[in-house]
């Protein structure tokens, strides 16, 4: 006997689609929870490949121009005008006070916090002209995300395989140790958190083995973000290829 599946009505299909987009029971958006969102890198490249030919200005100038534009909102003067100086080490919680659209303030993330990757007074163009490029890491915006009970977060980077680790060489991170302070959370959404500035971590690669493709993976370490789920290779991490060509 052939058992025929019951054909779903148009209304059922629509309801299932709506639940996929936002599931109120599991708090999943498009099948993912807030803790499963990943990281992004800048400069933004088509295939997550950061390739630099040190002697060829055209090969890295596009990266520099993208970074100039990307970091402009982080200028200290702009941050001072729009955002608050916050107390580090604790969440910047802002109750609605009975007003649904109560505007949320944001904490300053100043460009100078990026140290040698800030691009301020930098004749090396974020290190791209000398083969010591800066790559910027940022986490996707997640509404009402908390890292954990008063636990700070940090970003760590490493070569994906043993040979990658060897060829990656040394690097430094800004802010120190790749720290992301709790004061930048929670995020209340674009509608309410108009001037919100995402915190960044800059990684300056100092002595990558030249003329070799190096696979790099950066992860965010936080109590509420799982980075070891092989079913979701973008959860709390980002992988990219780095190549410094020298003649």
C-alpha positions as CSV (number, residue, x, y, z in Angstrom):
1,X,0.0,0.0,0.0
2,X,1.3,3.4,-1.0
3,X,1.1,6.0,1.7
4,X,0.6,9.4,0.3
5,X,1.9,12.4,2.2
6,X,-0.7,14.9,3.2
7,X,-0.4,18.0,1.0
8,X,0.3,21.1,2.9
9,X,-2.0,24.1,2.5
10,X,-0.7,27.4,1.4
11,X,-1.3,28.7,4.9
12,X,0.7,25.9,6.4
13,X,3.6,26.6,4.1
14,X,3.5,30.3,4.9
15,X,3.4,29.6,8.7
16,X,6.4,27.2,8.4
17,X,8.3,29.8,6.5
18,X,7.5,32.4,9.1
19,X,8.7,30.1,11.9
20,X,11.9,29.4,9.9
21,X,12.6,33.2,9.7
22,X,11.9,33.7,13.4
23,X,11.2,30.8,15.7
24,X,9.9,32.2,19.0
25,X,10.3,28.8,20.8
26,X,14.0,28.4,20.0
27,X,14.8,32.1,19.4
28,X,16.4,31.2,16.1
29,X,16.6,33.5,13.1
30,X,16.8,31.8,9.8
31,X,17.7,28.6,11.6
32,X,20.4,30.2,13.7
33,X,20.6,31.5,17.3
34,X,22.3,34.8,18.1
35,X,25.2,32.8,19.6
36,X,25.9,31.1,16.2
37,X,26.7,34.2,14.2
38,X,30.2,34.5,12.9
39,X,33.0,37.0,12.4
40,X,33.9,39.2,9.4
41,X,37.2,40.6,8.2
42,X,38.2,43.9,6.7
43,X,39.4,44.7,4.1
44,X,36.4,43.0,2.5
45,X,37.5,40.8,-0.3
46,X,35.6,38.6,-2.7
47,X,36.9,35.2,-1.5
48,X,38.3,36.1,1.9
49,X,41.8,36.3,0.4
50,X,44.1,39.1,1.5
51,X,46.9,39.1,-1.2
52,X,49.6,41.8,-1.1
53,X,52.3,42.4,-3.7
54,X,54.6,44.7,-1.7
55,X,56.3,46.2,-4.8
56,X,53.0,46.7,-6.7
57,X,51.1,49.6,-5.2
58,X,48.0,48.8,-7.2
59,X,47.7,45.3,-5.5
60,X,47.3,46.8,-2.0
61,X,46.0,50.4,-2.6
62,X,42.4,49.1,-3.0
63,X,42.7,47.5,0.5
64,X,44.0,50.8,1.9
65,X,41.2,52.8,0.4
66,X,38.6,50.4,1.7
67,X,40.1,50.6,5.2
68,X,40.2,54.4,5.1
69,X,36.5,54.5,4.4
70,X,35.7,51.7,6.9
71,X,37.5,53.3,9.8
72,X,36.3,56.9,9.2
73,X,33.3,56.6,11.6
74,X,35.8,55.5,14.3
75,X,37.7,58.8,14.2
76,X,38.0,60.1,17.8
77,X,36.4,63.4,16.9
78,X,33.3,61.7,15.5
79,X,33.0,59.3,18.4
80,X,33.3,62.2,20.9
81,X,30.4,63.9,19.2
82,X,28.0,60.9,19.0
83,X,28.9,58.5,21.7
84,X,29.6,58.2,25.5
85,X,32.7,57.5,27.5
86,X,31.7,54.3,29.3
87,X,33.0,52.4,32.3
88,X,35.0,49.4,31.1
89,X,34.3,45.9,32.3
90,X,30.5,46.0,32.6
91,X,27.5,45.8,30.2
92,X,26.0,49.1,29.2
93,X,22.4,48.2,29.9
94,X,19.7,50.8,29.1
95,X,16.2,50.0,30.2
96,X,13.3,51.4,28.2
97,X,11.9,53.3,31.2
98,X,8.4,52.7,29.9
99,X,9.1,54.3,26.5
100,X,9.3,51.7,23.7
101,X,11.4,53.9,21.4
102,X,13.7,55.3,24.0
103,X,16.9,56.1,22.2
104,X,19.9,54.0,23.2
105,X,23.3,55.6,23.8
106,X,26.4,53.9,22.5
107,X,30.0,53.7,23.9
108,X,32.9,55.2,22.1
109,X,35.2,52.9,20.2
110,X,38.0,55.3,19.2
111,X,40.3,54.7,16.2
112,X,43.3,55.3,18.4
113,X,42.5,52.1,20.2
114,X,43.8,50.3,17.2
115,X,47.3,51.3,17.8
116,X,49.7,50.6,14.9
117,X,46.7,49.6,12.8
118,X,44.8,52.8,13.2
119,X,46.2,54.3,10.0
120,X,46.7,57.6,11.8
121,X,49.9,59.3,10.7
122,X,50.9,56.0,9.1
123,X,53.3,56.1,6.2
124,X,53.1,52.3,5.8
125,X,49.4,52.3,4.8
126,X,48.3,49.9,7.5
127,X,51.5,48.0,6.9
128,X,50.5,46.9,3.4
129,X,53.4,48.8,1.7
130,X,55.9,46.9,4.0
131,X,54.5,43.4,3.9
132,X,53.1,43.7,7.5
133,X,49.4,44.1,6.8
134,X,46.6,44.8,9.3
135,X,43.5,42.8,9.1
136,X,40.4,43.9,11.1
137,X,38.0,41.5,12.8
138,X,34.5,42.3,13.8
139,X,31.6,40.3,15.1
140,X,28.2,40.4,13.4
141,X,25.7,42.5,15.3
142,X,23.5,40.4,17.5
143,X,20.6,42.0,19.3
144,X,20.6,41.5,23.1
145,X,23.7,39.4,23.1
146,X,25.5,38.9,26.4
147,X,28.9,37.2,26.4
148,X,28.3,35.7,29.9
149,X,28.2,36.8,33.5
150,X,30.7,39.6,33.6
151,X,33.1,37.6,31.4
152,X,35.0,39.6,28.8
153,X,35.6,38.3,25.3
154,X,38.7,38.2,23.1
155,X,39.7,37.2,19.6
156,X,42.5,34.7,19.0
157,X,44.1,33.9,15.6
158,X,46.3,31.0,14.4
159,X,47.3,29.1,11.4
160,X,44.8,26.4,10.5
161,X,47.4,23.7,10.0
162,X,50.9,23.1,11.4
163,X,52.5,24.5,8.2
164,X,50.3,27.5,8.3
165,X,51.3,28.2,11.9
166,X,54.9,28.1,10.9
167,X,54.5,30.4,7.9
168,X,52.2,32.8,9.8
169,X,55.0,34.0,12.0
170,X,54.4,36.6,14.7
171,X,51.6,39.1,15.0
172,X,50.3,41.7,17.4
173,X,46.7,42.6,18.2
174,X,44.9,45.8,19.0
175,X,43.4,46.3,21.6
176,X,45.9,44.3,23.5
177,X,45.2,40.5,23.6
178,X,42.4,41.0,21.1
179,X,40.0,42.1,24.0
180,X,36.5,43.2,23.3
181,X,35.0,45.0,26.3
182,X,31.6,44.2,27.7
183,X,30.6,47.9,27.6
184,X,29.8,47.5,23.9
185,X,26.9,45.1,24.7
186,X,24.1,44.6,24.6
187,X,23.2,45.8,21.2
188,X,19.5,46.9,20.9
189,X,19.1,46.9,17.2
190,X,19.5,49.4,14.4
191,X,16.2,51.2,15.0
192,X,17.0,51.9,18.7
193,X,20.8,52.0,18.7
194,X,21.3,54.5,15.9
195,X,24.9,55.5,16.7
196,X,26.1,52.1,17.8
197,X,29.7,51.5,16.8
198,X,30.9,47.9,16.6
199,X,34.1,47.1,18.5
200,X,37.0,45.9,16.4
201,X,40.1,43.8,16.8
202,X,43.1,44.6,14.5
203,X,45.7,42.0,13.8
204,X,49.1,43.1,12.4
205,X,51.0,40.3,10.8
206,X,54.7,41.0,11.3
207,X,56.7,38.4,9.4
208,X,54.6,36.1,7.2
209,X,56.7,33.8,5.1
210,X,56.7,35.6,1.7
211,X,55.3,34.0,-1.5
212,X,53.4,31.4,0.4
213,X,49.6,31.1,0.9
214,X,48.8,30.9,4.6
215,X,45.4,29.8,5.9
216,X,44.4,31.8,9.0
217,X,41.5,31.3,11.4
218,X,40.4,33.8,14.0
219,X,37.9,32.9,16.8
220,X,36.0,34.8,19.4
221,X,36.2,33.4,22.8
222,X,33.1,33.9,24.9
223,X,31.1,31.8,27.3
224,X,28.0,32.0,25.1
225,X,29.5,31.4,21.7
226,X,30.4,27.9,20.6
227,X,33.3,27.8,18.1
228,X,33.7,24.0,17.9
229,X,30.5,23.1,16.0
230,X,31.7,21.4,12.8
231,X,28.1,21.7,11.4
232,X,28.4,25.4,11.4
233,X,31.9,26.4,10.3
234,X,31.1,30.1,10.6
235,X,30.0,30.0,14.3
236,X,32.2,32.5,16.2
237,X,35.1,32.2,13.7
238,X,36.3,33.3,10.3
239,X,38.9,31.8,8.1
240,X,40.8,33.6,5.4
241,X,43.9,33.3,3.2
242,X,46.9,35.6,3.6
243,X,49.7,35.9,1.0
244,X,52.5,38.4,1.0
245,X,54.4,38.4,-2.3
246,X,57.9,39.8,-2.4
247,X,60.4,39.8,-5.3
